[in-house]
């Protein structure tokens, strides 16, 4: 069978999306391609964002390739599955352009993992994969009635089978990207110490998170914490280094202390960035992190009060003063350290600003608190409205716009209502 894996040519005007707008490696398609080829299928990846492809370009490629299955993802990369653009505008545009030449149209990503029926309807797709897609894609060439973690029409009605799929991280291969893909990847994600002087890349050392913070949209994908085998991480990293990359960003939901991995990174001399919780790192491990080549830490603090962090189910064992001390210590060792904050009604605005200015005065960037979007699939959404239904994304989006007059210092324009962003 012939598979075409499409990462759309993303655009974000009018969106509440606050993730990075630069192209990133589509890790989910990298794994999927390797497993599909291992199963004897033929595969092409059309990356509209990284390769600068227009809708017409993608359509022309499919005209020549004539796939049996065409797969569209609804988030720019695995890095942003948990904070994807809520709207399906761009995937809808791709689907409309290619539907008559796509073969079987398949959708993967966070939207279908959380709200499979509405995603199937909005994209007029044939099949939606629920959860992580890599191990399911080779199986859809068989009998769908025997598959779990999918949504498709049976007797004209959407039919859902099973729970969201979680991939076996020990079974996923080390990725080896084409040279031209790496050379096009100029972006160094979340790096601010120097200008890029060579290609960057993204990797994951683990998937999922052992914590269950209320704001995190991971219940229906990337939920359980799973480490990748060290040997596969290093095989992939060594291939990237041989391909000329100068920086790698670990997309892990939470990059946990791992002495073996950090020791191996130190041996290779490559710079890297990651996101974590600073309360999980003691001074000795922070020193090891810096020695390993870390130049960027994005640390989730969320609230400056213990009450606020408890409300978010952070299970943080440090006080606010101790968190500040850890962040300042990390900044002495690592060029860029950021403390992420969310808007919390329990936190006094003057106290927030005083805490921010203290950290900024010591070189740590602390953002102005960002309003919380209740992503469908997050504990926060479920506590407010119950299990996500057909209108889950619209409901969360409407409440976000209603509740917030100001948004964040990473959004340049007022978002547009979801119903205006998506195609009718």
C-alpha positions as a printed NumPy array, in Angstrom:
array([[  0.   ,   0.   ,   0.   ],
       [  1.037,   3.625,  -0.58 ],
       [  0.785,   6.132,   2.27 ],
       [  1.144,   9.918,   2.087],
       [  1.764,  11.642,   5.438],
       [  0.914,  15.365,   5.357],
       [  1.97 ,  18.068,   7.791],
       [ -0.117,  21.07 ,   6.619],
       [  1.264,  24.491,   5.633],
       [  0.324,  26.042,   8.964],
       [ -0.866,  29.616,   9.475],
       [ -2.162,  31.052,  12.713],
       [ -3.795,  34.444,  12.158],
       [ -6.738,  34.936,  14.517],
       [ -5.829,  31.864,  16.56 ],
       [ -5.345,  31.652,  20.32 ],
       [ -2.392,  29.35 ,  19.557],
       [  0.611,  30.535,  21.565],
       [  3.088,  27.874,  20.516],
       [  6.095,  28.479,  18.297],
       [  5.205,  29.267,  14.687],
       [  8.474,  27.984,  13.198],
       [  8.683,  24.567,  11.483],
       [  9.68 ,  21.588,  13.645],
       [ 10.429,  17.99 ,  12.799],
       [  7.188,  15.961,  12.55 ],
       [  8.373,  13.222,  14.914],
       [  5.075,  11.314,  14.741],
       [  5.465,  10.997,  10.978],
       [  9.116,  10.022,  11.317],
       [  8.224,   7.059,  13.52 ],
       [  5.171,   6.241,  11.381],
       [  7.18 ,   6.181,   8.16 ],
       [  9.735,   3.813,   9.673],
       [  7.066,   1.411,  10.963],
       [  5.072,   1.539,   7.707],
       [  8.155,   0.78 ,   5.637],
       [  9.076,  -2.02 ,   8.03 ],
       [  5.622,  -3.494,   7.306],
       [  6.262,  -3.35 ,   3.554],
       [  4.366,  -0.178,   2.652],
       [  5.555,   2.704,   0.482],
       [  5.579,   6.131,   2.181],
       [  6.138,   9.798,   1.37 ],
       [  6.085,  12.678,   3.868],
       [  4.834,  16.031,   2.551],
       [  5.727,  18.69 ,   5.106],
       [  3.864,  21.797,   4.045],
       [  5.477,  23.917,   6.75 ],
       [  9.128,  22.83 ,   6.687],
       [  9.258,  22.364,   2.897],
       [  7.21 ,  25.483,   2.074],
       [  4.544,  23.583,   0.126],
       [  1.293,  25.28 ,  -0.903],
       [ -2.044,  23.479,  -1.03 ],
       [ -1.615,  23.283,  -4.791],
       [  1.873,  21.785,  -4.373],
       [  0.508,  19.093,  -2.063],
       [ -2.304,  18.322,  -4.484],
       [  0.134,  18.006,  -7.377],
       [  2.354,  15.641,  -5.364],
       [ -0.641,  13.411,  -4.613],
       [ -1.721,  13.441,  -8.263],
       [  1.624,  11.918,  -9.166],
       [  1.923,   9.597,  -6.163],
       [ -1.675,   8.245,  -6.114],
       [ -1.766,   7.107,  -2.475],
       [ -4.023,   4.456,  -1.025],
       [ -4.037,   6.325,   2.29 ],
       [ -3.434,  10.006,   2.979],
       [ -2.845,  11.043,   6.589],
       [ -3.292,  14.622,   7.861],
       [ -2.165,  15.738,  11.311],
       [ -4.136,  18.394,  13.217],
       [ -1.192,  19.872,  15.173],
       [  2.078,  21.337,  13.842],
       [  4.162,  18.615,  15.536],
       [  4.145,  16.296,  18.545],
       [  5.684,  19.168,  20.473],
       [  2.352,  20.992,  20.28 ],
       [ -0.201,  18.203,  20.634],
       [ -0.965,  19.383,  24.172],
       [ -1.369,  23.04 ,  23.142],
       [ -2.496,  22.757,  19.527],
       [ -4.425,  25.427,  17.634],
       [ -8.031,  24.712,  18.711],
       [ -9.352,  25.38 ,  15.214],
       [ -9.173,  22.87 ,  12.375],
       [ -9.066,  25.542,   9.669],
       [ -5.775,  24.564,   8.033],
       [ -6.389,  20.774,   8.11 ],
       [ -9.835,  21.485,   6.627],
       [ -8.25 ,  23.45 ,   3.795],
       [ -5.826,  20.623,   3.08 ],
       [ -8.607,  18.026,   3.178],
       [-10.725,  20.096,   0.783],
       [ -7.833,  20.402,  -1.654],
       [ -6.866,  16.728,  -1.731],
       [ -9.978,  14.697,  -0.862],
       [-10.655,  13.503,  -4.425],
       [ -7.076,  12.242,  -4.823],
       [ -6.292,  11.128,  -1.276],
       [ -7.483,   7.533,  -1.398],
       [ -8.638,   6.826,   2.159],
       [ -8.416,  10.07 ,   4.149],
       [ -7.056,   9.537,   7.668],
       [ -6.713,  12.109,  10.461],
       [ -4.305,  11.92 ,  13.413],
       [ -3.613,  14.371,  16.21 ],
       [ -4.996,  15.771,  19.459],
       [ -8.413,  16.767,  18.086],
       [ -9.312,  13.285,  16.912],
       [ -7.832,  11.772,  20.055],
       [-10.174,  13.812,  22.258],
       [-13.205,  14.472,  20.036],
       [-13.059,  11.829,  17.288],
       [-16.629,  12.178,  16.031],
       [-16.545,  15.923,  15.484],
       [-13.077,  15.675,  13.916],
       [-14.3  ,  13.003,  11.502],
       [-17.218,  15.27 ,  10.573],
       [-15.32 ,  18.549,  10.267],
       [-12.653,  17.113,   7.98 ],
       [-15.054,  14.787,   6.151],
       [-12.474,  12.087,   6.745],
       [-12.817,   8.337,   6.331],
       [-10.938,   7.427,   9.51 ],
       [ -9.662,   9.092,  12.689],
       [ -6.959,   7.514,  14.862],
       [ -7.51 ,   8.032,  18.58 ],
       [ -4.308,   8.568,  20.578],
       [ -0.76 ,   8.015,  19.356],
       [ -0.798,   6.989,  15.735],
       [  2.487,   5.293,  14.842],
       [  1.544,   1.684,  15.604],
       [ -2.019,   2.018,  14.306],
       [ -1.233,   3.341,  10.826],
       [  0.261,   0.08 ,   9.455],
       [ -2.849,  -1.782,  10.646],
       [ -5.455,   0.33 ,   8.853],
       [ -4.609,  -1.457,   5.626],
       [ -6.491,  -4.423,   7.148],
       [ -9.999,  -4.951,   8.548],
       [-11.128,  -1.906,  10.54 ],
       [-13.636,  -4.03 ,  12.428],
       [-10.7  ,  -5.726,  14.124],
       [ -8.965,  -2.474,  15.122],
       [ -9.131,  -0.537,  18.358],
       [ -8.488,   3.212,  18.87 ],
       [-10.169,   4.384,  15.661],
       [-13.314,   6.239,  14.604],
       [-15.022,   5.684,  11.257],
       [-18.503,   5.606,   9.783],
       [-20.443,   2.407,  10.173],
       [-23.901,   2.378,   8.586],
       [-23.552,   6.104,   8.058],
       [-22.868,   6.951,  11.722],
       [-19.542,   7.644,  13.476],
       [-18.356,   4.495,  15.241],
       [-15.654,   4.623,  17.941],
       [-13.67 ,   1.562,  18.982],
       [-11.532,   1.337,  22.098],
       [ -9.546,   3.873,  24.097],
       [ -6.742,   6.203,  22.979],
       [ -3.682,   4.246,  21.894],
       [ -0.332,   4.586,  23.683],
       [  2.705,   3.553,  21.646],
       [  5.367,   1.211,  22.96 ],
       [  8.335,   3.537,  23.277],
       [ 10.76 ,   0.617,  23.355],
       [  9.442,  -0.546,  19.987],
       [  9.63 ,   2.803,  18.185],
       [ 12.84 ,   3.063,  16.146],
       [ 15.62 ,   5.621,  16.281],
       [ 14.836,   8.21 ,  13.612],
       [ 17.163,   8.921,  10.695],
       [ 16.061,  12.049,   8.853],
       [ 16.937,  12.779,   5.205],
       [ 19.828,  15.201,   4.838],
       [ 17.665,  17.752,   3.016],
       [ 15.164,  17.751,   5.881],
       [ 17.848,  18.563,   8.427],
       [ 19.385,  21.265,   6.248],
       [ 15.997,  23.016,   5.957],
       [ 15.546,  23.006,   9.738],
       [ 17.169,  26.338,  10.582],
       [ 15.19 ,  26.949,  13.781],
       [ 16.64 ,  26.37 ,  17.257],
       [ 13.513,  26.016,  19.365],
       [ 13.416,  28.108,  22.536],
       [ 17.075,  29.07 ,  22.249],
       [ 18.08 ,  32.644,  23.036],
       [ 21.75 ,  32.587,  24.017],
       [ 23.174,  32.789,  20.473],
       [ 21.915,  33.022,  16.904],
       [ 21.668,  29.645,  15.101],
       [ 24.921,  28.707,  13.396],
       [ 23.712,  25.459,  11.86 ],
       [ 20.609,  23.271,  11.712],
       [ 18.527,  22.414,  14.765],
       [ 16.346,  19.417,  15.495],
       [ 13.774,  18.022,  17.903],
       [ 13.832,  14.697,  19.749],
       [ 12.075,  12.999,  22.615],
       [ 13.745,  11.104,  25.435],
       [ 10.419,  10.182,  26.984],
       [  6.724,  10.521,  26.368],
       [  3.953,  11.371,  28.785],
       [  4.184,  12.678,  32.331],
       [  3.853,  11.065,  35.787],
       [  1.985,  14.154,  37.036],
       [ -1.661,  15.034,  36.395],
       [ -1.871,  18.821,  36.527],
       [ -5.374,  20.095,  35.88 ],
       [ -4.428,  22.367,  32.961],
       [ -2.507,  19.818,  30.893],
       [ -4.336,  18.359,  27.893],
       [ -2.796,  14.914,  27.796],
       [ -5.518,  12.616,  29.116],
       [ -6.311,  11.22 ,  25.658],
       [ -2.795,  11.065,  24.232],
       [  0.744,  10.971,  25.627],
       [ -0.678,  10.309,  29.11 ],
       [  1.441,   7.569,  30.689],
       [  5.114,   8.35 ,  31.311],
       [  7.402,   6.139,  29.186],
       [ 11.152,   6.483,  28.651],
       [ 12.797,   5.666,  25.341],
       [ 15.71 ,   3.223,  25.522],
       [ 18.972,   5.128,  25.922],
       [ 20.595,   3.262,  23.024],
       [ 17.89 ,   4.458,  20.597],
       [ 18.089,   8.031,  21.855],
       [ 21.84 ,   8.072,  21.293],
       [ 21.592,   6.389,  17.875],
       [ 19.154,   9.088,  16.787],
       [ 21.224,  11.865,  18.335],
       [ 24.432,  10.638,  16.718],
       [ 22.715,  10.554,  13.318],
       [ 21.567,  14.143,  13.812],
       [ 25.057,  15.266,  14.822],
       [ 26.528,  13.484,  11.786],
       [ 23.961,  15.356,   9.678],
       [ 25.271,  18.694,  10.94 ],
       [ 22.817,  19.747,  13.654],
       [ 24.159,  22.115,  16.306],
       [ 21.244,  22.096,  18.743],
       [ 18.49 ,  19.708,  19.76 ],
       [ 15.317,  20.435,  21.691],
       [ 13.763,  17.641,  23.75 ],
       [ 10.007,  17.882,  23.312],
       [  9.27 ,  15.694,  26.365],
       [  6.253,  16.834,  28.367],
       [  8.652,  16.741,  31.288],
       [ 12.4  ,  16.2  ,  30.933],
       [ 13.263,  14.348,  34.117],
       [ 16.733,  14.01 ,  35.676],
       [ 18.557,  11.164,  33.929],
       [ 22.214,  10.881,  34.84 ],
       [ 23.071,   8.354,  32.129],
       [ 21.548,  10.454,  29.354],
       [ 23.174,  13.646,  30.605],
       [ 26.55 ,  11.938,  30.793],
       [ 26.195,  10.755,  27.2  ],
       [ 25.157,  14.254,  26.103],
       [ 28.235,  15.723,  27.756],
       [ 30.428,  13.306,  25.791],
       [ 28.901,  14.526,  22.509],
       [ 29.227,  18.249,  23.117],
       [ 25.902,  19.216,  21.499],
       [ 23.793,  22.049,  22.923],
       [ 20.185,  21.342,  23.886],
       [ 17.055,  22.752,  25.455],
       [ 14.121,  21.225,  27.296],
       [ 11.056,  21.825,  29.48 ],
       [ 10.787,  20.544,  33.033],
       [  9.805,  21.292,  36.62 ],
       [ 12.596,  23.014,  38.504],
       [ 11.442,  21.467,  41.804],
       [ 12.656,  18.066,  40.532],
       [ 16.264,  19.219,  40.124],
       [ 18.73 ,  19.623,  42.964],
       [ 21.891,  21.726,  42.624],
       [ 24.047,  18.714,  41.791],
       [ 21.746,  17.641,  38.932],
       [ 21.491,  21.216,  37.661],
       [ 25.287,  21.295,  37.514],
       [ 25.261,  18.033,  35.568],
       [ 22.573,  19.429,  33.256],
       [ 24.743,  22.445,  32.464],
       [ 27.841,  20.281,  31.946],
       [ 25.808,  18.157,  29.502],
       [ 25.265,  21.168,  27.239],
       [ 21.867,  22.493,  28.29 ],
       [ 21.415,  26.13 ,  27.211],
       [ 17.639,  26.534,  27.649],
       [ 15.268,  25.545,  30.459],
       [ 11.537,  26.199,  30.311],
       [ 10.232,  25.54 ,  33.823],
       [  6.557,  25.244,  34.646],
       [  5.787,  27.144,  37.847],
       [  2.236,  28.265,  36.908],
       [  1.322,  29.931,  40.241],
       [  3.345,  31.984,  42.755],
       [  1.325,  30.646,  45.708],
       [  1.268,  27.206,  47.231],
       [ -2.544,  27.404,  47.208],
       [ -2.588,  28.094,  43.485],
       [ -0.204,  25.253,  42.708],
       [ -2.283,  22.9  ,  44.872],
       [ -5.426,  23.938,  42.983],
       [ -3.645,  22.986,  39.766],
       [ -2.671,  19.617,  41.312],
       [  1.021,  20.362,  40.782],
       [  2.111,  18.305,  43.814],
       [  5.021,  20.698,  44.207],
       [  7.099,  20.05 ,  47.326],
       [  8.968,  23.364,  47.296],
       [  7.834,  26.73 ,  48.588],
       [  7.651,  29.747,  46.293],
       [ 10.899,  31.106,  47.753],
       [ 12.598,  27.76 ,  47.207],
       [ 11.388,  27.682,  43.586],
       [ 12.856,  31.144,  43.046],
       [ 16.17 ,  30.035,  44.568],
       [ 16.299,  26.999,  42.285],
       [ 15.555,  29.103,  39.215],
       [ 18.227,  31.659,  40.096],
       [ 20.762,  28.896,  40.76 ],
       [ 19.915,  27.284,  37.393],
       [ 20.435,  30.636,  35.641],
       [ 23.963,  30.819,  37.011],
       [ 24.724,  27.575,  35.174],
       [ 22.473,  27.701,  32.087],
       [ 22.277,  30.679,  29.671],
       [ 18.468,  30.9  ,  29.473],
       [ 15.945,  29.952,  32.156],
       [ 12.229,  30.717,  31.967],
       [  9.522,  30.379,  34.617],
       [  6.065,  29.888,  33.092],
       [  3.102,  31.468,  34.858],
       [ -0.655,  31.041,  34.364],
       [ -3.369,  33.496,  35.327],
       [ -4.675,  32.394,  38.711],
       [ -7.383,  34.21 ,  40.64 ],
       [ -5.692,  33.263,  43.92 ],
       [ -2.528,  35.177,  43.028],
       [ -2.257,  38.881,  43.86 ],
       [ -1.209,  40.911,  40.767],
       [  1.235,  43.054,  42.756],
       [  2.831,  39.995,  44.319],
       [  3.109,  38.369,  40.892],
       [  4.847,  41.415,  39.452],
       [  7.204,  41.67 ,  42.423],
       [  8.129,  37.979,  42.033],
       [  8.616,  38.424,  38.276],
       [ 10.858,  41.436,  38.763],
       [ 12.945,  39.614,  41.366],
       [ 13.572,  36.776,  38.908],
       [ 14.147,  39.1  ,  35.96 ],
       [ 16.639,  41.009,  38.086],
       [ 18.57 ,  37.762,  38.491],
       [ 18.427,  36.952,  34.777],
       [ 15.482,  34.528,  34.828],
       [ 12.682,  35.301,  32.396],
       [  9.229,  35.03 ,  34.009],
       [  6.367,  35.715,  31.618],
       [  3.297,  37.728,  32.457],
       [  0.648,  35.187,  33.503],
       [ -1.045,  33.57 ,  30.509],
       [ -4.825,  32.981,  30.634],
       [ -5.648,  29.29 ,  30.945],
       [ -7.387,  27.714,  27.957],
       [ -9.398,  24.708,  29.136],
       [ -8.285,  22.282,  26.458],
       [-10.727,  19.442,  25.855],
       [ -9.028,  16.4  ,  27.333],
       [ -7.603,  18.284,  30.294],
       [ -8.814,  17.632,  33.859],
       [ -9.805,  21.304,  34.016],
       [-12.181,  20.938,  31.068],
       [-13.71 ,  17.756,  32.489],
       [-14.223,  19.333,  35.914],
       [-16.051,  22.282,  34.33 ],
       [-18.143,  20.619,  31.655],
       [-17.786,  16.854,  31.843],
       [-16.473,  14.567,  29.137],
       [-15.732,  16.364,  25.831],
       [-18.631,  16.217,  23.367],
       [-19.247,  17.451,  19.809],
       [-19.003,  21.112,  20.884],
       [-16.064,  20.746,  23.265],
       [-13.624,  22.933,  21.341],
       [-16.24 ,  25.592,  20.615],
       [-17.351,  25.648,  24.27 ],
       [-13.818,  26.029,  25.632],
       [-12.972,  28.678,  23.036],
       [-16.107,  30.736,  23.721],
       [-15.419,  30.694,  27.457],
       [-11.785,  31.712,  26.896],
       [-12.809,  34.747,  24.833],
       [-15.613,  35.636,  27.24 ],
       [-13.447,  35.476,  30.358],
       [-10.384,  37.325,  29.094],
       [-10.065,  40.918,  27.997],
       [ -6.286,  40.595,  27.822],
       [ -4.445,  37.506,  26.738],
       [ -0.669,  37.171,  26.938],
       [  2.55 ,  38.862,  25.915],
       [  3.06 ,  36.212,  23.23 ],
       [ -0.184,  36.987,  21.379],
       [ -0.109,  39.953,  19.006],
       [ -3.778,  40.124,  18.074],
       [ -7.159,  39.424,  19.601],
       [ -8.291,  35.883,  18.734],
       [-11.275,  35.302,  16.472],
       [-14.163,  33.02 ,  17.574],
       [-13.611,  29.394,  16.603],
       [-16.768,  29.24 ,  14.466],
       [-15.335,  32.025,  12.303],
       [-11.943,  30.349,  11.966],
       [-13.215,  26.973,  10.811],
       [-14.893,  26.212,   7.516],
       [-18.679,  25.658,   7.722]])
